[in-house]
Amino acid sequence: MPVVFRESGLRYFFFSNEGTPREPPHIHVRGAEADAKIRLVPEIAVVDSYGFKPPELARILRVVLNNRQLLLDA
C-alpha cells in the first residue's frame, strides 16, 4: 500500500489494485486507532469512517481537497 504523504500523524495511502471491478478513485487515511476512506471524484466525500471525530474528518477533508491532484496523480 503506497503512502502518498503523512500529515499530522495520519497516513494518506491507497491500494494499487482495489476491487473488482476497480473502485472509483479514493484515498485511505489511517491514524492510531482510526480509519477513513475518502472518495476523490466526482466530489470529495467520506465513504466510510471509523474512529475519527467530526472535527478530525473536517480537517482530513480539507487536507484531501488541498492535495486532490497529488492524490489523483499517485
ChimeraX attribute file (.defattr): number of C-alpha atoms within 10 A of each C-alpha:
attribute: neighborCount
match mode: 1-to-1
recipient: residues
	/A:1	10
	/A:2	11
	/A:3	15
	/A:4	14
	/A:5	12
	/A:6	12
	/A:7	10
	/A:8	7
	/A:9	9
	/A:10	16
	/A:11	19
	/A:12	24
	/A:13	20
	/A:14	19
	/A:15	12
	/A:16	10
	/A:17	10
	/A:18	11
	/A:19	9
	/A:20	6
	/A:21	7
	/A:22	9
	/A:23	10
	/A:24	12
	/A:25	14
	/A:26	20
	/A:27	25
	/A:28	20
	/A:29	21
	/A:30	20
	/A:31	14
	/A:32	9
	/A:33	8
	/A:34	13
	/A:35	16
	/A:36	20
	/A:37	19
	/A:38	22
	/A:39	20
	/A:40	20
	/A:41	12
	/A:42	8
	/A:43	9
	/A:44	15
	/A:45	15
	/A:46	17
	/A:47	13
	/A:48	11
	/A:49	16
	/A:50	11
	/A:51	14
	/A:52	16
	/A:53	10
	/A:54	9
	/A:55	9
	/A:56	11
	/A:57	17
	/A:58	13
	/A:59	11
	/A:60	21
	/A:61	18
	/A:62	13
	/A:63	13
	/A:64	21
	/A:65	16
	/A:66	11
	/A:67	12
	/A:68	18
	/A:69	11
	/A:70	12
	/A:71	20
	/A:72	12
	/A:73	7
	/A:74	13
